[in-house]
Amino acid sequence: MSESERRIVDQHLSRKDVVLKLLRGAIIDGRLAPGLKLDQNEIAANFNVSRMPVREALKQLEAEGLVVVYPYRGVEVARLDVSEVSELFAIRGALERLAVAQAIDALRPESFAQLRSVLEQMDHMVTNPQETDDWSALNRTFHDTINAASGWPRLLETIGVYRDKLDRYVRLYFSIGGREQSQKEHWALLGALEARNRPEAERLIELHSNSTAGLLVMSIETANQAKSKS
């Protein structure tokens, strides 16, 4: 069990929430691979809980699209789906385009200083695949800082829903070499925001989402072709 997982266990959470957080984290970061069958008895034994909190956690993960429950066949980690990638990233891109349009005039000099600091930290991690958690946290901070300036809480809530659905895809993107391209797009976006160039900032945030989706689709299709030949 990792240090972050130990912290989850140490929190004052219900058994169901502990199981939910641990399983969700393992699916998102790829330790539980797409298509893997999940044994409820084994999970219960590993987490030292009864089957009830495991069933409740799996029901929530099914609602989040992270697992699939098949009658008489059990539970599997949801597979990476090309059509889902395209759809989810397109929706997130449109939502973040709206957030950028609302945020650009509200961003203050201190906001730009924070965004620049975050990107400078990320620059040092571009070629280090071992720092996935730190990179992902900084990436989230960068986008959250921009989106929060929109001042639209329901928009932020909706973006958060789609971001959670996309977490494991984004992590896959970073693991297959997407960091350098992502950073180029981040810096270009920051430049457009600092120049208060709304059309360019809107274009760049949507391009950022679409380029991520494009590389992921290509990677998933290549992996699927390799599996079909093996």
N, C-alpha and C positions, 0 to 999 in steps of 0.2 A: 504494500500500500504506500502510495506516494505521500509526501508531506502535505500537499494540498488536500488529499483525501483524508488524511488524519485530522486536519482542521475541520473538515465537514463532520466527521464522526464526533468530534469534541463539542460541536455546537449543540445548543439545546433545541434539537429538532425531533419531530416524530420519526418513528422507525420508517414509515413510508417515505418521508421527505429525505431521509439519509440515503435510502436505497435509490430513490429517484435521482438525487444529485450525483451519486456515484456512477450509476448506470448511464445517465445522460453525458457525464464527462467522458466516460470510457468510449461511448459511441462517437461523440463529437471529435475526440482526438485520434480516433482510428484504432484504439486497442481492441474494441469489439468491432470486427470487420463487417462490412455490408454482406448480407446473406447468411451470417452466422446464426445458427440456431441457439436459442437461449433456454436453458433448463431451469425452470422455476425452483425445483428442489435444490439444485446445485447453488443457485444464487442465494437462496434462503440459508443454506448451510454456511456459505462463504461469509455472509454478513451476520450470521448468528441471529436470525430473526425467523418468525413463522412465515408461512406462505402468503398470509393475508396482506402484509405490507408490500410484498413482492408483486402480487396481483394488482394492487392499487397503483404501484409505481409504473408497471407495464401498461396499465390502462391509460395513464397520463402520457406516457411516451408514445403510445399509439395515437393519441389525440394530437401530439406534436409532430407526427409523421416520422418519428425516429425508429419505430418498430412496426412490424406488421403481424397481426394475430390471425392465424389460419385455423379454421375449425378442424379439429381432429389431427392437425399437423403441428400445432404448437406456435411458438413465437420466433420470429427472425428479425435481426437487425435489418432495417429498410435498406434496400439496394440503392446505389447511386443511379439516378434516372436522368437521362439527357434532357428529356422534355421538361422535367421539373426544374433542372438547372436554368434552362432558358427562360422559363416562365417566372420563376422566383427572382432572378436577377433583373429581369425586365421591369417587374413591379417595383423592386427596391430602387432601381435606377430612377424610375419616374417619381417615386416618393421623395428621394433625396434631391432630385432636381427641384422639386417644389420647396423643400426645406432650404436649399441654397438660395433660391430666389427670394425667400422671406428673410433669410439671415444676413445677406450681404451688406445691407445698410446698417445693420445692428452690431456687426462685429467691430470691436473697439481695438485700439493699439495693443492693449494688454492681451486681447484674444489672439492677435496675430503673433505676438511674442511667444505665447504658449504654443501655438501651432508650429511655429518655426523650431522651438526647442524640442518638441516631440519628433519632428521629422529629422532633426540632427541626430537624436538618439537612435532613430530607426536606421539612419544611414550606416551606422556602425554595425548593424545586424544583417545587412543585406546578404552577405555571403556566409552567414553562420546559421545553418539549419537547426542547430542545437537549442536556439533561443526562441522556439516557436511560441511559448506561452508569453514571454515578454514582448515579442513582436506583436502578437495578437492583441495584447492589452494596450499597447501604444497605438496600434491601428484603430482600435475602438475609441480611444481617447481623442484621436485626431478627428474622426468623423462625428463623434458625440459633441465635441466642442462647436463644430460648425452647425450641426443640426439644432443644438440647444438654443443657439442665437435666434432661431426662427420664432421662438416664443409661442409656438403652437403645441400644447401638450398632447393633444389627441394625435397629431401627426407624428410626434416623437414616439408615442405608444405604439402606433401602427408600424413605424419603421423598426422598432424593437422586436415586434412579433416576427417580422420577416428576417431580421438579422439572426434571431435565434434559430429559425429554420435553416438558415444558410451557413451556420457556424462550421459545420463539418466540411462543407464544400470549400469555404474560405481557407480553412486549415490545409486542405488538400492542395489548393492553389498555391499557397505559400511553400508547401513541401516539394512541389514539382518545379520550383524555380521561378515563381511569379513575383518574387520580392522586388527585383530590380525594375521591372516594368511598372509595378505598383508605385514604387517610389518616384519614378519619373512623372507619373500621373498625379501623385500627391503634390509634388513641388509645382507643377504647372497649375494645378487647381489653386494652390495658395497664392501664386502670382496673380491669377485672375481675380481672386477675392480681394487682395491688397489694392489692386487697381480699380476695384469697384466695377469690374466689367461683368455685369450680370449675364448677358447672353453667352459669353465665353465660359463663365463659371458653370452655368447650366449645362452647356455642351460637354464640358470636361467631366462633370460628375456622372453624367449618363454614359459617356465613353468609358469611364473607369469601370462602371458596372458591367457594360457590355464586353469589354476586353477580358475581364475576369471570367465571365461566362464562356467566352469563345475558347480560351485556353483549357478550361475545365471540360467542356464538351469534347474537345479533341483528345484530351487525356483519357477520359472515361471510355470513349469509343475505341481508342487504341488498346486499352486494357481489356475491353470486352472481346475485341478481335483476337487478342493473344490467348484469352481463356478458351475461346471457341476452337482454336487450333491445337490446344494442348490436350 
